[in-house]
């Protein structure tokens, strides 16, 4: 089996380590803030350099590092328009139910649990030790931070950020672009474009 080769967008050490755990070879990194090398991998240039050098590098699929959903979606469209393809990663230490549906572009880190009949969308990022329980749905570009718990039959919309150590109680529906604060406990449905925090979680900001 040939070794998979990818380009990383964003020099983030956790993503580099995940690639290494998955035996994925990093050709190089596009990063707007770094030059030279990072963790022994060559910085190939900025995002604009990636566009200008697409003929040289677009043979390698891209993995997007940023946690922020809106940035990840913006980068996805930028690199897609430049002609790049994309790749996902699943840590060998993740526990994935055989009945879970995982989009091939999802990134799933160390110790994540995805339970029976859960559905994980495209470009979703599940960070270390988060827990996605049975029949939950996590839509495209959403990020679930470390140790967050998404309980059964929860539905999370597109481009949400679920903060570290937060809990979403069963059967709750979160709209698109929701921001859930760290440690929050979500006990009610949440409409689009809300920031919520606290125990129980309450809206602290609305609007895009």
N, C-alpha and C positions, 0 to 999 in steps of 0.2 A: 504494500500500500504506500503510495507516494505521500510524503509529508505535506500537510496543508500549509500554504504560505499566504499571509495576509498583510495588510497595512493597517496600522492603528492610527486613528484620528484622535489626538489628545494623548499626551504623555502622562498617563496616570498609572502609578505603580501597582495598584490592585489589578488593573486590567492586564498589565504586563505579566504579573504572576499567574493570572488565570490562563492566559495564553500558554505559558510555560507548563502549567499543570495539565493542559489539554493537548500537549505536544504539538502546538501550532507554532510555526516559525514566523517571526515578525521580520518582514523585509525592511521596514523602517517606520518612522512616525512622522505624521504631519502635525505640527503644533505651532500656534501663532506666538507662543511666549518662550520657546526653547530653541537653542541652536546647538550644533555640535553633536553630542551624544547624550542619551539619558538611559541609565541602567544598562549600558553597553549596547544600546540600539541607536542606530543613526537617525538623526533628525533630518528628514528629507526636505523640509521647508515649511512654509505656511499653507493655509487653505488655498490661497491664491496660487501658490506654487503648484499645488496639487492639480488645480485646473489647468495651468499652463503646461504641466508635464504629464497630462493625462495619457497621451500616446505612449509614454514610457512606462507608466505605472498602472494603468487601468486593467491590465491583465490580472492584477491581484485584487481580490475582494477586500472591502473595507470593513473594519469593526469600529463603531463609534463609542468613545469612552465617556463623554459627559453624562453626569447624573441628571442635570436639569432637562426636563422633558421638552420644553420649547426650543432649547438650543439643539438638542439631539434631532428634533424634527427639522429644524432649519438646516443643519448640516446634512441630513439625509437628502433633502431636496437639492442642496448645492452640489453634493458629490454625485447624485443621480444625474443631474443635468450635465455634469462634466463627463459622464460616460462610465462611472464606476459601478460595480456591483457590490453586494453586501454579504456579510456572514454573521452568524450568531455563535454563541459559545455556551456550553453547559458544563459546569464543574463536575468532575468525576465523583465529588463528595456530595452532590445534591441528591435528594431522594425524590424521584419523580414517579408518580403512579403510572401504571401501564395504561390506565384509561384517561389520563390527562392529555389535553391537546395543546401542544407547544409549537408556536410558529418558529420556523427555522431561523429567523433573525433575532429571536430573543437572546438576551444575555442573562445567565443564571449563575450566580456565584456560590462560593463555598457554603455548604451546610443548609442550603435552602430546601424547604419541603413544599412540594406541590402535590396535593392530595387528589383523590379520585374524582374524575369528571370535571376537574378544573380546566379552564381555558385561558391560555396566555397568548396575547396578541403580538403583532409585529413590532420589532424594535422596543419591546418592553425590557426593562432592566430590573431584575430581582436581586437585591443586595444580600450580603451574607446573613444567614440564619433567619431570614424572614420566612413566614409560614402562610401559604395559600391553601385554605382548606377546601373541602369537597364542594363541587358544583359552583365555585366562585368563578367570576369572569373578570379578567383584567385586560382592558382594551389597549390599542396601539399607543406606543410612545410613553406609557406610564412608567414611573419609577416607584418601586417599593423599597424603602430604606431598611437598614439592618434591624432585625428583631421585631419588625412590624408583624402583626397578626391580622389576616383577612379571613374572617370566619365563613361558615357555609352559606351558600346561595347569595353572597354579596356580589353586586355588579358595580364595577369601577369603570368610568368612562375613559375617553381618550385624553392623553396628555396630563394626567394627574400626578401629584407627588404625595406619597403616603409616608409620613415622617417616621423616624426611628422610634421604636418601642410603642408605637400607636396600636390601637385595636379597633377594628371595625366589626360591630356586632352582626349576628346573622341576618340575612335577608335585606340588608340595607342597600340602597341604590345611590351611588355617587355620580353626578353628572360629569361633564367634560371640564378639564383644566381646573380641577379641585386641588387645593393645597391643604394637607392635613398636618398640623403641627406635631412635633415630637411629643410622645407620651399621651396624645389625645385619645379619648374613647368616643367613638362615633356611635351614637344611639338612634339617630334619625336619618332619613334620606336627605341628600344635599343637592341643591340645584347647581347648574353650570356656573363656573367662574366665581367660586367662593373660596375664601381662606378660612379655615376653621381651626380651633385650638381649645384645649381645656378638657376637664372631666366633669360632666359630660361636655363633648365638643359643642361650641357655639360659633356662629359666624363672627369674624372680626374684620372682614373686608369682603366686598363684592365688586364685580366688574373685572374686565380683562386687565 
